[in-house]
Amino acid sequence: PVLTRDAVVVAIIQSGPSYLVALDQETGKELWKADRQLNVNEESNQAYTTPAIAEVNGKQVLLTVGADHLTAHDDSGNLLFKIGGFNPKNDRYFRTIASPAATDEIVVCPHSRGGAVTAVSLAPDLRAEQRVLWTRTDVGSDVPTPVIANDKVYLLQDKGQIACLDIKTGETLSELALPKSRHAYSSSPVLANGMLYCVREDATTFVVDTRDGLKLVSENPL
């Protein structure tokens, strides 16, 4: 679930009926329910993502990735725009796990089972076809959600490669490969005081200094 000013919002994205539902924070009463049935190919209908929240012109916008699309709803459940193209070959098994990450101007969407990432403008009064700022098909993240800070996007890929991208252009600013292992990364990285914390599935935490490129500074088994 994600909290708006007044509601708890849950995204249900599945092979059956898919929707966003908003519940009153105090009572649990349903405030609104927005259909999100996009009817894409088989397992690609399924998503495990949490909506991101941006504030555009003083209004909250809910940004949800799943079923090969990004949708934007206002905090009353009205659809603002929809962006497709996240599964250009209509693959049957492109379920979505990594959630979108957003500023108040741009939302970054991992998709294609870690094979791509797309940045979308949240500027008002744009047509859908004008919103895609860039797409990269050589980096991505299947499970970990990206982190955004200071106009940079940090992508932790499932095998431990980290890519720092310019959020406006998609250009690679720096890269780092964490130590090789048979264990993957399923948790999302956390950024604090310029340090990126990446936890591997064997409970080892890698601390990466992001203040001047990417530099591994410590490795801590938990």
N, C-alpha and C positions, 0 to 999 in steps of 0.2 A: 504493500500500500504506500501511497504518497499523500502528504498533507497539503491541501490548498489553504487559503485563509479560513474557509468555513467548513471544509469537508475532508473526509477520508476518501480517496479515489483508488479504486482497484481496477486493473486491466485484466480482462478475461479474454485471452486470445488462443483459440483452439480450433479443432476441426469442426466442432459443433458451433452453436450460436456464440458469436464473439461480440464483446461490448465493453464500454467503460461504465462503471457505476460509482456514483458519489453518495456517501452516507454522511449524515449530520454528525459532527464530532462529539456532540454532547449526548445525543439520543440514539444514534444508529439508524434513524429514519432515512429512507431513500429520498434523496433530493432530486436526482435526475439519473437517467440511464441513456447512453448514446450507443447506437448500433455501430459495430465495427466489423461486420461480416464482409470480407473481401473475396472469398471463394477462389483462392489461388490453389496451386497444385498440391494435393495430399498433405504430407507432413509439413510443408512450407506454411500451412495455416497456423502452425503452433508456435507460441513464443513464451519465453520466461522473463520477459523484460519488465522493468519498472518505468513508468512514465517520468520524464524530466519536466521541470517547471521553469519557465522563463517569464520575465515580465517585460511586455512590449507596450509602450505608450501607457504605462501605469496599470495595465491589465495583465492578469496571469494567463499564461498559455500552457496547456498540457500537451506534451510531445511524446508520442508513443510509436515505437518501432515494432513491427511484427507483420506476418503475412505479406512479406516482400514490399511493405510500404511504411512510410512515415506519415502519421496523421497529426494534425494540430487542432485542438479543441479549446474553446474558451472555458472559463470556470463555471459556465452554465451548461456545458455539454454540446454547444453548437460547433459544427465542423467549420474550421477556418480555411484549411487547405489540406491537400493530400498529395504526396509525392510517391511515385512508383519507380520501377526500374531497378529494384534491389535484387532482382533475380532474372537477368536478361535472357538466360537460356531456359527459364521455366523449370528449373530442377525440382524434382519431387521432394527432396529431403533437406531443403534449406530452412529448417526450424531456426528461430532466432533466440540467442541466450544473452549476449552482451546488451546492456541497456544504452540508450543514447545519453550523451553528455552535452550540456548546453550552457551558453552564456545568454544574456538578454538580446544578443544579436545573431548568434550562429548556433545551430545544433549539429553535433557530429554523430554520425550513425554507422557503427560497424554492421556489416551484413555479409551475405554469401558465405556463411560458415567460416568466417575469418579470412576470406579471400579478398575483401574490399572494404573501404570506408568512404563515406560520402559526407560532405559538409553542405548544409542547407541554410540559406539566409532567412532570418525571421523578420526582415524589414516589412513594414506594412505596405499594402497596395501593390504587391508584386503578383504577377500571374505565376501559376505553378511552374511553368517551363522556364521562368526567369530565376527560380530560387536556388538551383543547384550551383554552388560555387566551385566545387572541384570533387573529383572522385579519384581515389588511388586503388589500383588493383594489384599492387605489389606488396602492400602491407595491410594488416588488419588484425582483428581479434575475434575469436569465436566465443570465448566465455568471459574474460575480464572486461569490465566496462572502462572506457578511457577516462583520463583525468585532464581537466583544462585549467590552466593558470597562466596569466600574463601573456595572453594571445598565443599560447603554445598548447598543443595536444600531446599527451603522453599515452602511447599505445603499448601495453604489455601484451605481447603475443603468447599464445598458449605454450610454446616451447622455450620461452624465456628471452626472446629478443625484445628490446625496447626501442621504439622509434619516437623521436620528438619532432613534431611537424608544426609548421606555421599554420595557425588556424584559418588565416585569411586566404592563403594560397595553396596549402597542402604540401609545400616544399619541405623536404627533410632537412632539419637543422642539425641533428646529431643522432647517433645510433649506438647501442651497446648490446652485446650478447652476454647474458648471465651464464655462469658456469653450466656446462652440459650435464644433463641428468636424464634418467629414464622417467623422472617425475615431471608432471606438467604443472601449469598454473591455472587454477580455476577461480581464485579469489581476485577481486579488483584491487589495483594498486591504490595506495593512499599517499597524498602529498602533504607534508607538514614542514614548515620552516625551510623550504627548498630541498628537502629530502624525500625521495620516493621510496616507499616501503612496499616490497613485492614478496608475497608469501607463497612458497612452493607447496605442492601437495604433501611433501614429507615434513612439513612444519618448519622448514628453514626460511628465515626472513633475510632478504637481501636489501641493503640500504644503499641507495644511489643518490649521489649529490648531483642536483640538476642546475646548480647556479652558474656553471661555466661548462657547457656541454653536459655529458653524462659520464660520471665516474663512480665505480663501485667502491664504497668505503668500508663496508662491513658485511659479514655473513654470520647469522646468529641462529643456531639450531634451538628450537623451542621444546 
